[in-house]
Amino acid sequence: MSVEKIDPNPSEYISHHLANFANATQTRIVDFSIINWDTIFWSVMMGILGSFLLWLAARRVTSGVPGRFQAAVEMLVEMVEDQSKGIVHGDRKFIAPLALIVFVWVSLMNSLDFLPVDLPSKIIEWVGLSSVITHHRILPTADLNGTLGIALGVLILMIYYGLKIKGLHGFMYELFTAPFGNHFLLWIPNFALNIVELLAKTVSLGMRLFGNMYAGELLFLLIALLGGLWNFGPDASVFGFFGHVIAGTVWAIFHILIVFLQAFIMMMLTLVYIGQMHDHH
């Protein structure tokens, strides 16, 4: 006896697409035992793809007239180098490539949002893994775990360069004496403010990228629901199809700006935060 498949309502459809494929169901706000496998998979895949593209550009570099791909990569490298030169006053042989990787990596992860929202589910169904992979979320930067992971990496680099440039004594001295001055009554307020500042930078860095990409993902899902209004009949439901096409096209074009703007902001804030660790107070 066959079981009739019931189509989900709009709320179930959105909830299903916003759920990650994880090792367990998360029941608490913070649970480090939960692993979102789809976020890890696509983050790693886009990191490999970005590294491969940059390696390919370096391997094909010529001294003559560059091709389109080489010219685009050279313009990108020059842009990142100019930005790092104006922000970081010190050795940039690691920081400038880091900023380049951040921009390329985040751009590629954000660009996954351009894929049709139902494509991953259909592919999983075609290969016969729908019983194993019950949920799949292809956009890593719409997962707060992924964006905060990047932000924590930046925080670790901030502390590393603070210790490297200023030494342990200088780094700790600034934590307790900036911004109000070196007085023992002000050590605790200074330390508290500096810790709050470091944590605020980390949280805002991750939340900014997550918020923008999550909103974009949600809007794409709402636009996808417009197409489901059309029942292929000669009635007013056909306007749902046209609304789906028009709204989807307009939002996709506008979303191109958001995708690369958020990657640029992430790169710039990484440079700014690391550059601040080079400055002495």
C-alpha positions, -999 to +999 in steps of 0.1 A: +000+000+000+015+033-010+015+063+013+002+095-001+028+123+001+015+154+017+030+187+006+042+209+035+025+241+043+045+274+040+056+273+077+067+237+075+085+244+042+105+273+056+112+255+089+125+225+070+149+245+048+162+265+078+172+234+097+207+221+096+218+185+091+233+179+126+244+150+148+216+157+172+187+181+178+197+213+196+176+220+226+197+247+242+210+281+230+246+271+235+255+234+230+290+226+219+282+189+214+260+198+183+278+196+150+261+210+119+276+187+092+263+207+062+279+239+075+312+222+080+310+204+046+303+235+025+327+257+044+355+233+038+345+228+001+344+266-005+378+269+013+393+243-010+377+259-041+390+293-031+425+280-025+424+262-058+414+292-077+441+314-062+467+286-068+455+283-104+459+321-109+494+320-094+504+290-116+491+306-148+506+341-142+525+356-171+546+386-176+528+396-208+492+407-213+471+389-187+440+370-195+406+379-179+410+355-150+446+366-142+436+403-145+406+398-121+428+381-095+456+407-099+430+435-093+417+417-063+452+412-048+461+448-055+429+460-038+436+439-007+472+450-006+463+487-008+437+483+020+461+464+043+489+489+036+466+518+048+454+500+079+481+477+092+513+496+102+538+467+104+547+434+088+519+424+064+534+393+048+509+371+065+481+396+072+475+407+035+472+371+023+449+364+052+426+392+042+426+379+006+416+344+018+389+359+040+374+378+011+375+350-014+363+324+011+334+344+025+324+355-011+323+318-022+303+308+008+278+337+004+275+329-034+260+295-025+228+315-018+223+319-056+216+282-060+179+273-062+166+267-027+152+233-034+182+220-055+201+204-025+170+186-014+163+173-049+199+161-054+198+143-021+165+127-031+179+117-066+209+099-051+187+081-026+200+097+006+168+114+017+163+089+045+197+096+059+201+134+052+167+146+064+177+183+064+203+202+044+213+238+046+237+248+019+246+284+031+273+282+058+272+320+065+235+318+074+244+295+103+255+315+134+279+287+143+298+292+110+301+330+112+310+330+149+336+304+141+352+328+117+349+357+142+366+335+169+395+329+145+399+367+141+398+371+179+426+345+183+447+364+157+440+397+175+454+383+207+483+367+189+494+399+172+488+419+204+512+396+222+536+394+193+539+432+188+537+444+224+549+414+243+531+399+273+540+428+296+529+455+271+497+436+261+487+432+298+497+467+306+473+481+280+445+459+292+447+474+327+457+510+318+438+519+286+418+540+282+415+558+316+451+558+326+475+540+350+459+542+384+452+512+406+417+523+412+411+523+374+427+489+367+395+469+371+373+493+350+400+494+323+403+456+322+365+451+321+360+476+293+388+460+272+375+425+277+340+437+267+354+455+237+372+423+225+340+402+230+318+429+214+340+429+183+339+392+180+301+389+184+293+418+161+317+405+135+299+371+134+264+385+139+267+410+111+275+384+085+249+360+098+221+385+100+225+397+065+228+362+049+200+347+070+177+375+059+186+370+023+181+332+026+147+337+042+136+361+015+146+336-012+125+310+005+095+334+006+100+341-031+102+303-038+067+300-022+053+323-047+060+298-074+041+272-055+009+293-058+006+284-095-016+253-100-011+253-138-047+263-143-062+293-162-068+313-131-052+341-110-027+317-095-005+323-126+004+356-110+023+337-083+045+323-110+052+357-125+058+371-091+082+343-084+102+350-115+102+388-113+108+390-075+134+362-077+153+380-105+153+414-089+163+401-055+191+379-070+206+409-088+204+430-056+218+401-036+249+401-057+258+434-040+251+420-006+271+389-011+303+407-020+297+437+002+295+414+033+327+396+022+344+430+018+332+442+052+344+410+068+378+415+052+380+451+062+370+445+098+396+417+100+423+441+089+410+469+112+409+447+143+443+431+136+457+466+128+445+479+161+467+454+178+497+470+162+489+504+177+502+514+212+480+533+236 
